[in-house]
Amino acid sequence: MLKIILDKRQLINRFSFMILIFILPFAHTMTLRLLAIFIPAFLWLLDIIVKKDFRIKRTAFDLPVLFLLVWGLLSTIFSVDIKYSFKEYRGDMLIGFLLLYSSINNIKERTVERILDLLVVGAVVVSIYGILEYKGLIGQMESPGRVDSITPDYNYFSTYLILVLPILFYRFYMSSAKMRAIYFSVTLIAAIALILTFTRAAWIAAFAEIALFGIFINRKVLIILFTVVIMSFIIMNFKHMIPITTSESLKMQVVHPAYSYTDRMELWRFGIMHLKDRPVFGFGYGRANFARVYPEFFKRSILLFHTHNTFINIGLELGIPGLIALLWLFWVILKSLWKDWKDKLNENKILSFAIFVSVVGFLVRIQLDHLLVDEMALMLWLLVGIGFAISNQWRYRIKL
């Protein structure tokens, strides 16, 4: 029985990652999500034990990941709320890095495109649902006038689209002439859904992604993609397609303290000023710990339970060493993906670049919010894992 399961391991892995990449943006899918993460990891470990081949792929980010895991645990032990910190540490850091290494070692290059097929299908489903939701034809938006689709909220939805858009660009660029119309339509739908989230940080990130893809891949793509954005704005403002309440809800969001740039700057200054309070281990892993110590965050809005900047918040959660480790991690990820893009022998160089752009877009997005958590962190690590799975940089393997 065990031999039969291990013989089917690659097939099981492929379907697990296909299911995972499709359902990740869906709210209330935690159980299925965990199954899709743990099954490949368990079979990988089982295969290692049976074959007695204790080897994993060596990556450039092994040291920063190890440091973050150790420092995150220490931060949890010294947290202002140990129970809460451990729950966040387990859910985000442990499971996230498990998915990262599992995807690197279990996803085969020949199955990557099939996995990305489900990513495209998932993007179409959540984008169309979001547009219909905005029209009032289906579902219900938690925040008036801001599309959240079937994700937990509009911030998650906009971040999901930022991670997915470069993959859609990649598919559009690499597809045949017949398929380009389909991928153009998919990109247009995703762009409209992104605009309807009314999330300015995501708009900025999307423009950065479009600019990068157009400058380094094809200027024609840049023109086409900017055309998509312009068309989306035109459609969005067409009276017969978008309710008149849109402008009113947007005005309300702009003046709301939780979304104003002035308020964010105050939060950033407040967070930076208090980095010195616990510079070594921080206040404990988890976004809400800082607000527990400084309830000033809750004076104007219950949404203000973190600094709305991932790096400042990680500095407060894990201390300065943890912040440095996170910056180190993203640096080596970007450097490695860029090296794959520049590798002339890499047949998947365009996909490597697309994932590079996804990471850049994500980094732009999280400057104005703390979203290296939950589903979005898992989506990021899965895409990075795919990027490293197709890499040509595996010159060595490390024995455990």
Helices and strands as residue ranges (DSSP letters): H 2-7, H 9-23, H 30-51, E 55-57, H 62-77, H 82-88, I 89-94, H 95-106, G 109-111, H 112-134, H 154-174, H 177-195, H 200-216, H 219-236, H 245-255, H 261-273, G 274-276, H 289-293, G 295-298, H 310-342, H 349-365, H 374-389, E 397-399
